[in-house]
Amino acid sequence: MSTNYPPGWGARGVGQRIEEAIELIEIELRHAIAYVNDAVIPQVRRESISAMRVAADTLRNLADRFEQSSRAGGQPQNPPRGGPGEPNT
């Protein structure tokens, strides 16, 4: 019984197909790396900077409230419980 394989299916053909697949994977990987470097990382940096500024403002406001409460006789004031957009209880 003989098995007929398509042309190029021998050991040399399989190796060549694997090399082509690896080359395509490398090309796609380079594209993915370029996208991450050009689009994702700058966006993450912008959002991180914005988040750090918001955190800094929040800490500054908290420090101001601590300072005001210490000037008002040393008794801490009850801070509002609700977060942004939530009613204070």
Residue frames as a rotation matrix with the C-alpha (Angstrom) as fourth column:
MET 1
0.586 0.810 0.000 0.00
0.810 -0.586 0.000 0.00
0.000 0.000 -1.000 0.00
SER 2
-0.576 -0.791 0.206 1.48
0.794 -0.601 -0.090 3.34
0.195 0.111 0.974 -1.00
THR 3
0.389 0.635 -0.667 0.48
0.744 -0.644 -0.180 6.72
-0.544 -0.426 -0.723 0.37
ASN 4
-0.141 -0.375 0.916 0.67
0.849 -0.522 -0.083 9.68
0.510 0.766 0.392 -1.97
TYR 5
0.032 0.056 -0.998 1.46
0.734 -0.679 -0.015 12.94
-0.678 -0.732 -0.063 -0.18
PRO 6
0.954 0.290 0.081 1.02
0.274 -0.724 -0.633 16.34
-0.125 0.626 -0.770 -1.82
PRO 7
0.316 -0.884 0.345 4.14
0.599 -0.096 -0.795 17.85
0.736 0.458 0.499 -3.38
GLY 8
-0.247 -0.536 0.807 6.45
-0.301 -0.749 -0.589 19.42
0.921 -0.389 0.024 -0.82
TRP 9
0.719 0.620 0.313 5.02
-0.495 0.142 0.857 17.34
0.487 -0.771 0.409 2.03
GLY 10
0.406 -0.643 -0.649 8.29
0.531 0.744 -0.405 15.57
0.744 -0.181 0.644 2.78
ALA 11
0.283 -0.365 -0.887 10.59
0.933 -0.110 0.343 16.49
-0.222 -0.925 0.309 5.64
ARG 12
-0.781 -0.614 0.115 11.95
0.620 -0.739 0.264 19.42
-0.077 0.278 0.958 3.68
GLY 13
-0.391 0.716 0.579 8.45
0.264 -0.515 0.815 20.73
0.882 0.472 0.012 2.91
VAL 14
0.581 0.598 -0.552 7.30
0.677 0.022 0.736 20.53
0.452 -0.801 -0.392 6.51
GLY 15
-0.119 -0.730 -0.673 10.41
0.913 -0.346 0.214 22.35
-0.389 -0.590 0.708 7.71
GLN 16
-0.853 -0.179 0.490 9.85
0.425 -0.783 0.454 25.08
0.302 0.596 0.744 5.14
ARG 17
0.071 0.963 0.260 6.21
0.333 -0.269 0.904 25.47
0.940 0.023 -0.339 6.19
ILE 18
0.507 0.042 -0.861 7.27
0.862 -0.013 0.507 25.73
0.010 -0.999 -0.042 9.84
GLU 19
-0.574 -0.785 -0.236 9.84
0.760 -0.617 0.204 28.39
-0.305 -0.062 0.950 8.95
GLU 20
-0.634 0.424 0.647 7.18
0.270 -0.662 0.699 30.36
0.725 0.618 0.306 7.04
ALA 21
0.462 0.844 -0.272 4.80
0.538 -0.023 0.843 30.10
0.705 -0.536 -0.465 9.97
ILE 22
0.158 -0.501 -0.851 7.50
0.936 -0.198 0.290 31.30
-0.314 -0.843 0.438 12.36
GLU 23
-0.830 -0.476 0.290 8.27
0.554 -0.765 0.328 34.22
0.066 0.433 0.899 10.05
LEU 24
-0.193 0.849 0.492 4.59
0.243 -0.444 0.862 35.22
0.951 0.286 -0.121 9.95
ILE 25
0.591 0.369 -0.717 4.37
0.752 0.067 0.655 34.97
0.290 -0.927 -0.237 13.74
GLU 26
-0.315 -0.800 -0.511 7.44
0.881 -0.447 0.156 37.18
-0.353 -0.401 0.845 14.10
ILE 27
-0.775 0.088 0.625 5.94
0.340 -0.776 0.531 39.78
0.532 0.624 0.572 11.75
GLU 28
0.267 0.959 0.092 2.66
0.314 -0.177 0.933 39.81
0.911 -0.220 -0.348 13.67
LEU 29
0.405 -0.202 -0.892 4.54
0.914 0.046 0.404 40.05
-0.041 -0.978 0.204 16.95
ARG 30
-0.725 -0.688 -0.009 6.48
0.682 -0.721 0.120 43.07
-0.089 0.081 0.993 15.67
HIS 31
-0.433 0.665 0.609 3.17
0.151 -0.612 0.776 44.69
0.889 0.427 0.165 14.67
ALA 32
0.563 0.672 -0.481 1.70
0.560 0.119 0.820 43.99
0.608 -0.731 -0.309 18.11
ILE 33
-0.033 -0.673 -0.739 4.76
0.964 -0.216 0.153 45.42
-0.263 -0.707 0.656 19.87
ALA 34
-0.854 -0.269 0.446 4.64
0.430 -0.848 0.311 48.54
0.295 0.457 0.839 17.69
TYR 35
0.022 0.947 0.320 0.93
0.212 -0.317 0.924 49.01
0.977 0.048 -0.208 18.51
VAL 36
0.570 0.155 -0.807 1.55
0.800 0.119 0.588 48.65
0.187 -0.981 -0.057 22.24
ASN 37
-0.386 -0.827 -0.409 4.47
0.867 -0.476 0.145 51.10
-0.315 -0.299 0.901 22.09
ASP 38
-0.889 -0.030 0.457 2.69
0.298 -0.796 0.528 53.64
0.348 0.605 0.716 19.88
ALA 39
-0.202 0.925 0.323 -0.88
-0.195 -0.361 0.912 53.53
0.960 0.121 0.253 21.21
VAL 40
0.527 0.521 -0.671 -1.30
0.466 0.484 0.741 51.65
0.711 -0.703 0.012 24.47
ILE 41
-0.161 -0.680 -0.715 1.65
0.982 -0.034 -0.188 52.92
0.103 -0.732 0.673 26.51
PRO 42
-0.888 -0.157 0.431 1.03
0.155 -0.987 -0.041 56.63
0.432 0.031 0.901 25.79
GLN 43
0.035 0.978 0.207 -2.65
-0.224 -0.194 0.955 56.24
0.974 -0.080 0.212 26.71
VAL 44
0.473 0.071 -0.878 -1.76
0.722 0.539 0.433 54.45
0.504 -0.839 0.203 29.96
ARG 45
-0.600 -0.757 -0.259 0.70
0.784 -0.493 -0.376 57.23
0.157 -0.429 0.890 30.80
ARG 46
-0.657 0.415 0.630 -1.91
-0.171 -0.896 0.411 59.93
0.734 0.162 0.659 30.16
GLU 47
0.415 0.896 -0.158 -4.49
-0.066 0.203 0.977 58.17
0.907 -0.395 0.143 32.30
SER 48
0.199 -0.424 -0.884 -1.95
0.912 0.410 0.009 57.47
0.358 -0.808 0.468 35.06
ILE 49
-0.835 -0.513 0.198 -0.91
0.437 -0.837 -0.329 61.12
0.335 -0.188 0.923 35.17
SER 50
-0.285 0.828 0.484 -4.54
-0.373 -0.561 0.740 62.18
0.883 0.030 0.468 35.37
ALA 51
0.572 0.499 -0.651 -5.23
0.329 0.587 0.740 59.68
0.751 -0.637 0.172 38.17
MET 52
-0.243 -0.738 -0.630 -2.18
0.938 -0.014 -0.345 60.87
0.246 -0.675 0.695 40.12
ARG 53
-0.828 -0.022 0.560 -3.36
0.011 -1.000 -0.022 64.48
0.560 -0.012 0.828 39.81
VAL 54
0.217 0.970 0.110 -6.81
-0.297 -0.041 0.954 63.54
0.930 -0.240 0.279 41.13
ALA 55
0.465 -0.108 -0.879 -5.22
0.720 0.624 0.305 61.62
0.515 -0.774 0.367 44.01
ALA 56
-0.641 -0.762 -0.089 -2.95
0.700 -0.533 -0.476 64.56
0.315 -0.368 0.875 44.79
ASP 57
-0.524 0.539 0.659 -5.92
-0.332 -0.842 0.424 66.95
0.784 0.003 0.621 44.84
THR 58
0.535 0.757 -0.376 -7.83
0.021 0.432 0.901 64.59
0.845 -0.490 0.216 47.12
LEU 59
0.127 -0.585 -0.801 -4.89
0.939 0.330 -0.092 64.31
0.319 -0.741 0.591 49.51
ARG 60
-0.815 -0.404 0.415 -4.43
0.309 -0.910 -0.278 68.10
0.489 -0.098 0.867 49.44
ASN 61
-0.060 0.887 0.457 -8.11
-0.418 -0.438 0.796 68.57
0.906 -0.144 0.397 50.35
LEU 62
0.621 0.245 -0.744 -7.80
0.453 0.663 0.596 66.01
0.640 -0.707 0.301 53.15
ALA 63
-0.371 -0.837 -0.403 -4.72
0.883 -0.184 -0.432 67.76
0.287 -0.516 0.807 54.52
ASP 64
-0.689 0.193 0.699 -6.59
-0.128 -0.981 0.144 71.10
0.714 0.010 0.700 54.41
ARG 65
0.416 0.909 -0.003 -9.48
-0.220 0.104 0.970 69.59
0.882 -0.403 0.243 56.39
PHE 66
0.350 -0.376 -0.858 -7.07
0.841 0.529 0.111 68.16
0.412 -0.761 0.501 58.98
GLU 67
-0.718 -0.683 0.134 -5.42
0.584 -0.696 -0.417 71.54
0.378 -0.221 0.899 59.27
GLN 68
-0.365 0.676 0.640 -8.76
-0.358 -0.737 0.574 73.34
0.860 -0.020 0.511 59.65
SER 69
0.626 0.642 -0.442 -9.95
0.136 0.469 0.873 70.89
0.768 -0.607 0.206 62.29
SER 70
-0.030 -0.700 -0.714 -6.75
0.955 0.190 -0.227 71.35
0.295 -0.689 0.663 64.32
ARG 71
-0.857 -0.241 0.456 -7.23
0.177 -0.968 -0.180 75.13
0.485 -0.074 0.872 64.22
ALA 72
-0.079 0.941 0.329 -10.86
-0.402 -0.332 0.853 74.78
0.912 -0.065 0.405 65.33
GLY 73
0.293 0.184 0.938 -9.98
-0.948 -0.070 0.310 73.46
0.123 -0.980 0.154 68.77
GLY 74
-0.667 -0.725 0.172 -8.45
-0.741 0.670 -0.048 70.10
-0.080 -0.159 -0.984 68.13
GLN 75
-0.115 0.690 0.715 -11.71
-0.188 0.691 -0.698 68.26
-0.975 -0.215 0.051 67.71
PRO 76
-0.961 -0.249 0.120 -11.80
0.057 0.246 0.967 66.41
-0.270 0.937 -0.223 64.39
GLN 77
-0.206 0.907 -0.367 -14.82
-0.863 -0.346 -0.370 67.09
-0.462 0.241 0.853 62.28
ASN 78
0.022 0.297 0.955 -16.79
0.178 0.939 -0.296 64.22
-0.984 0.176 -0.032 60.85
PRO 79
-0.830 -0.335 -0.446 -15.88
-0.361 -0.287 0.887 63.97
-0.426 0.897 0.117 57.18
PRO 80
0.156 0.904 -0.397 -18.69
-0.961 0.046 -0.273 63.38
-0.229 0.424 0.876 54.68
ARG 81
-0.114 -0.155 0.981 -19.36
-0.247 0.961 0.123 59.69
-0.962 -0.229 -0.148 54.23
GLY 82
0.769 0.516 0.378 -20.65
0.203 0.365 -0.909 59.61
-0.607 0.775 0.176 50.67
GLY 83
-0.342 -0.868 0.360 -18.32
0.661 0.050 0.749 59.35
-0.668 0.494 0.557 47.75
PRO 84
-0.889 0.005 -0.459 -18.60
-0.285 -0.789 0.544 61.51
-0.359 0.614 0.703 44.64
GLY 85
-0.596 0.728 -0.339 -22.23
-0.497 -0.003 0.868 61.70
0.630 0.685 0.364 43.56
GLU 86
-0.279 0.496 -0.823 -23.46
0.653 0.726 0.216 59.96
0.704 -0.477 -0.526 46.71
PRO 87
0.518 0.506 0.690 -25.52
-0.165 -0.733 0.660 61.73
0.840 -0.456 -0.296 49.38
ASN 88
-0.665 -0.716 0.215 -23.81
-0.299 -0.010 -0.954 62.43
0.685 -0.699 -0.207 52.68
THR 89
0.362 0.799 -0.480 -25.29
0.200 0.436 0.877 60.54
0.911 -0.413 -0.002 55.61
